[in-house]
Amino acid sequence: MGALYIKEIFKQFPAKLVKMNFELDGSFPAHQPDPLQFNLLKDLQERVIKEKADLGIAPDGDGDRVFFIDEVGSIVPATMITAIVTRELLRENLGEKIVADVRYLRNVETIVKKLGGNISVSPVGHALITKQLNDENAIFAGESSGHFYFRDIGGTESAIRVIFYVLKVIQATGKPLSVIVSELQSSYESGEFNYVIPNSVETKTVLEKITSTFSDGKVNHLDGLAIDYPDWRLSVRSSNTEPIFRLNVEGADRIIVDDNLAKLKDIIIGLGGKQK
């Protein structure tokens, strides 16, 4: 469905649109329409490089989520898109509140604090983050799954607005998307790792083992388990839609992320977890 609004966007924006898989077909003959499965974005990444495009745009099947590819063919984390939109909004709306989900916070939190805004952390889930945005009268919310919500349209999501924001920033700055992202990036993210846990192992056993291993961090149970340190943090939570654990790690540099990710993987695998 995203093809429909992307065509309309580029009728209004001075840029050339190169189309891929624009014919609507509910059988999805090219691939499953889930941009969170990054292996499905390889064709788009290669096409961006081949066309020497400024960016690639990857909506999901019903068009409510959107991911971006930068000009060198790299996938831009959704949190960095949240950071881009956040910067634009807080520059014009001083002191406003931004909502981000518990999986990844550091990049968004840095730009919010820098611009004098306030950040609020939400559990994962469309209904939960929408309710929190509306209850707290936040101006904007971004999820690491590629959902983006705006107060002035009743807290509903709009991939269309986000695409316009990204295009506007590229045009206004004259900078490549990769440079815009690098200027805003303060932390590195592991990407999400999913584990199936045996029925014989209780959820609380996994969480207790992780908590005891990282007991010197700041523990939060807003949604599963999150533990914060000055230079990194982790999030482990049960999926809302599948019988699996989801693991995310972010930190000040890749070494910190990789080292702690390895420790967490060892704990989960040691309890019988199988990576999905």
C-alpha positions as CSV (number, residue, x, y, z in Angstrom):
1,M,0.0,0.0,0.0
2,G,2.9,2.3,0.6
3,A,3.4,2.6,-3.2
4,L,0.2,4.7,-3.4
5,Y,1.3,7.5,-1.0
6,I,4.9,7.4,-2.2
7,K,3.8,8.2,-5.8
8,E,1.7,11.1,-4.4
9,I,4.6,12.4,-2.3
10,F,6.9,12.6,-5.3
11,K,4.4,14.5,-7.3
12,Q,4.8,17.2,-4.7
13,F,8.5,16.9,-4.0
14,P,11.2,17.9,-6.6
15,A,12.9,14.6,-6.9
16,K,13.1,11.6,-9.3
17,L,11.3,8.5,-8.1
18,V,12.7,5.1,-9.2
19,K,10.0,2.5,-8.6
20,M,10.4,-1.1,-7.3
21,N,7.6,-3.5,-6.7
22,F,4.9,-0.8,-7.1
23,E,2.2,-3.1,-8.5
24,L,-0.2,-4.0,-5.7
25,D,-0.4,-7.7,-5.2
26,G,-1.6,-9.3,-2.0
27,S,0.4,-12.4,-2.6
28,F,3.6,-10.3,-2.3
29,P,5.5,-12.1,-5.1
30,A,8.8,-10.2,-4.5
31,H,9.2,-11.0,-0.8
32,Q,7.4,-10.8,2.5
33,P,6.5,-7.2,3.2
34,D,8.3,-6.8,6.5
35,P,11.1,-4.2,6.6
36,L,12.2,-5.4,10.0
37,Q,13.5,-8.5,8.3
38,F,16.6,-6.7,7.0
39,N,17.6,-9.5,4.7
40,L,14.5,-8.6,2.6
41,L,15.9,-5.2,2.0
42,K,19.0,-6.4,0.0
43,D,17.4,-5.7,-3.4
44,L,16.5,-2.2,-2.4
45,Q,20.0,-1.6,-1.0
46,E,21.6,-2.8,-4.2
47,R,19.2,-0.7,-6.3
48,V,20.1,2.5,-4.3
49,I,23.7,2.0,-5.1
50,K,23.1,1.1,-8.7
51,E,20.9,4.2,-9.3
52,K,23.2,6.4,-7.2
53,A,20.1,7.4,-5.4
54,D,20.0,9.7,-2.4
55,L,17.9,7.2,-0.4
56,G,15.7,4.2,-0.5
57,I,12.2,4.0,1.1
58,A,10.8,0.7,2.4
59,P,7.3,0.7,3.7
60,D,5.7,-2.5,5.0
61,G,2.7,-4.2,3.5
62,D,-0.1,-2.0,4.8
63,G,2.1,1.2,4.7
64,D,2.1,2.2,8.3
65,R,5.7,1.4,9.0
66,V,8.7,2.7,7.0
67,F,12.4,2.2,6.9
68,F,15.1,4.0,5.0
69,I,18.3,3.1,3.1
70,D,21.0,5.7,2.9
71,E,22.9,6.7,-0.2
72,V,25.7,4.1,0.4
73,G,23.1,1.3,0.7
74,S,23.1,1.0,4.5
75,I,19.9,0.5,6.5
76,V,19.1,3.5,8.8
77,P,17.9,2.3,12.2
78,A,14.4,3.6,12.9
79,T,15.7,5.2,16.1
80,M,17.9,7.5,13.9
81,I,14.8,8.5,11.9
82,T,13.1,9.2,15.2
83,A,16.1,11.4,16.1
84,I,15.9,13.3,12.8
85,V,12.2,14.0,13.2
86,T,12.7,14.9,16.9
87,R,15.4,17.4,16.1
88,E,13.1,19.2,13.5
89,L,10.2,19.2,15.9
90,L,12.1,20.4,19.0
91,R,13.8,23.2,17.1
92,E,10.3,24.7,16.5
93,N,8.6,23.5,19.6
94,L,10.9,24.1,22.6
95,G,10.5,22.0,25.7
96,E,8.1,19.5,24.2
97,K,8.0,15.8,25.1
98,I,9.1,12.9,22.9
99,V,8.1,9.3,23.5
100,A,10.4,6.4,22.6
101,D,10.0,2.7,23.2
102,V,12.1,0.8,25.7
103,R,14.1,-1.2,23.2
104,Y,16.5,1.6,22.2
105,L,16.7,5.0,23.9
106,R,20.2,6.5,23.9
107,N,20.4,8.2,20.5
108,V,16.9,9.7,20.9
109,E,17.5,10.7,24.5
110,T,20.8,12.5,23.6
111,I,19.1,14.8,21.0
112,V,16.1,15.4,23.2
113,K,18.3,16.5,26.1
114,K,20.5,18.6,23.8
115,L,17.5,20.6,22.5
116,G,15.9,21.0,25.9
117,G,13.0,18.6,25.5
118,N,11.7,15.8,27.7
119,I,11.8,12.1,26.9
120,S,9.3,9.5,28.1
121,V,9.9,5.8,27.8
122,S,7.0,3.5,26.7
123,P,6.5,-0.3,26.6
124,V,6.5,-1.8,23.1
125,G,3.2,-1.9,21.2
126,H,1.1,0.3,19.0
127,A,-1.8,0.7,21.5
128,L,0.5,1.3,24.4
129,I,2.7,4.0,22.8
130,T,-0.3,5.7,21.3
131,K,-2.0,5.9,24.7
132,Q,1.1,7.2,26.4
133,L,1.6,9.9,23.7
134,N,-2.0,11.0,24.2
135,D,-2.0,10.7,28.0
136,E,1.2,12.7,28.3
137,N,0.4,15.2,25.5
138,A,3.8,14.4,23.8
139,I,4.4,15.9,20.4
140,F,5.9,12.9,18.8
141,A,6.6,9.2,19.3
142,G,8.9,6.8,17.5
143,E,9.2,3.0,17.7
144,S,12.3,1.0,16.7
145,S,9.9,-1.1,14.6
146,G,9.4,1.8,12.2
147,H,6.1,3.2,13.6
148,F,5.9,7.0,14.1
149,Y,3.1,8.9,15.8
150,F,2.2,12.6,15.9
151,R,0.1,14.5,18.4
152,D,-1.5,16.9,16.0
153,I,-3.2,14.1,14.1
154,G,-4.6,12.6,17.3
155,G,-1.7,10.4,18.2
156,T,-2.0,8.3,15.0
157,E,0.9,7.2,13.0
158,S,2.0,8.7,9.7
159,A,4.8,7.2,7.5
160,I,3.9,10.0,5.0
161,R,5.0,12.7,7.4
162,V,8.2,11.0,8.2
163,I,9.2,10.6,4.6
164,F,8.5,14.3,4.1
165,Y,10.7,15.1,7.1
166,V,13.6,13.0,5.8
167,L,13.4,14.5,2.3
168,K,13.1,18.0,3.7
169,V,16.3,17.6,5.9
170,I,18.3,16.2,3.0
171,Q,17.2,19.0,0.8
172,A,17.7,21.8,3.4
173,T,21.1,20.6,4.6
174,G,22.5,19.5,1.2
175,K,24.1,16.6,3.1
176,P,23.8,12.9,2.3
177,L,21.6,10.9,4.6
178,S,24.5,8.9,5.9
179,V,26.2,12.1,7.1
180,I,23.0,13.4,8.7
181,V,22.7,10.2,10.6
182,S,26.3,10.1,11.7
183,E,26.0,13.7,13.0
184,L,23.1,12.6,15.3
185,Q,24.4,9.2,16.3
186,S,25.7,9.0,19.8
187,S,25.3,5.2,20.4
188,Y,25.4,2.0,18.5
189,E,22.7,-0.6,18.4
190,S,23.0,-4.4,18.2
191,G,19.9,-5.1,16.2
192,E,17.3,-7.3,17.6
193,F,18.0,-11.0,18.4
194,N,15.2,-13.4,18.9
195,Y,15.4,-16.6,21.0
196,V,13.0,-19.5,21.5
197,I,13.1,-20.7,25.1
198,P,12.2,-24.3,26.1
199,N,8.9,-24.8,27.8
200,S,10.7,-26.2,30.7
201,V,12.4,-22.9,31.4
202,E,10.2,-20.1,33.0
203,T,10.5,-16.6,31.7
204,K,11.3,-15.3,35.2
205,T,14.3,-17.7,35.3
206,V,15.9,-16.1,32.3
207,L,15.2,-12.6,33.6
208,E,16.5,-13.4,37.1
209,K,19.7,-14.8,35.7
210,I,20.3,-11.7,33.6
211,T,19.4,-9.4,36.5
212,S,21.9,-11.2,38.9
213,T,24.7,-11.0,36.3
214,F,24.2,-7.3,35.7
215,S,23.1,-6.4,39.3
216,D,25.2,-3.3,39.4
217,G,23.1,-1.6,36.7
218,K,19.9,0.4,37.0
219,V,17.1,-2.1,36.6
220,N,13.7,-1.4,35.1
221,H,10.7,-3.7,34.5
222,L,8.5,-1.4,32.4
223,D,8.4,-4.0,29.7
224,G,10.3,-7.2,30.4
225,L,13.7,-6.2,31.7
226,A,15.9,-3.2,30.9
227,I,19.2,-2.5,32.7
228,D,21.1,0.8,32.2
229,Y,24.7,1.7,32.7
230,P,26.4,5.0,31.9
231,D,27.8,3.7,28.6
232,W,25.4,1.0,27.6
233,R,22.0,-0.6,28.2
234,L,20.1,-3.8,27.5
235,S,16.5,-4.7,26.9
236,V,15.1,-8.2,27.1
237,R,11.4,-8.8,26.7
238,S,8.9,-11.5,25.7
239,S,7.3,-10.9,22.3
240,N,3.7,-9.7,22.3
241,T,3.0,-11.8,19.2
242,E,5.3,-14.8,19.4
243,P,6.6,-17.3,22.1
244,I,10.1,-15.8,22.0
245,F,12.5,-13.5,23.8
246,R,13.7,-10.4,22.1
247,L,17.2,-9.1,23.0
248,N,18.5,-5.6,22.2
249,V,21.8,-3.9,23.3
250,E,23.0,-0.4,22.7
251,G,26.1,1.4,23.9
252,A,28.7,4.2,23.4
253,D,30.8,2.1,20.9
254,R,30.6,-1.2,19.0
255,I,33.1,-2.9,21.3
256,I,30.9,-2.3,24.4
257,V,27.9,-3.5,22.5
258,D,29.5,-6.6,21.1
259,D,31.1,-7.6,24.4
260,N,27.9,-7.3,26.4
261,L,25.8,-8.8,23.6
262,A,28.1,-11.9,23.7
263,K,27.6,-12.2,27.5
264,L,23.8,-12.0,27.2
265,K,23.7,-14.5,24.4
266,D,25.8,-17.0,26.5
267,I,23.3,-16.6,29.3
268,I,20.2,-17.2,27.2
269,I,21.8,-20.1,25.2
270,G,23.1,-21.6,28.5
271,L,19.4,-21.8,29.6
272,G,18.5,-23.7,26.5
273,G,17.6,-20.7,24.2
274,K,17.8,-21.2,20.5
275,Q,18.3,-18.2,18.2
276,K,15.4,-17.9,15.7
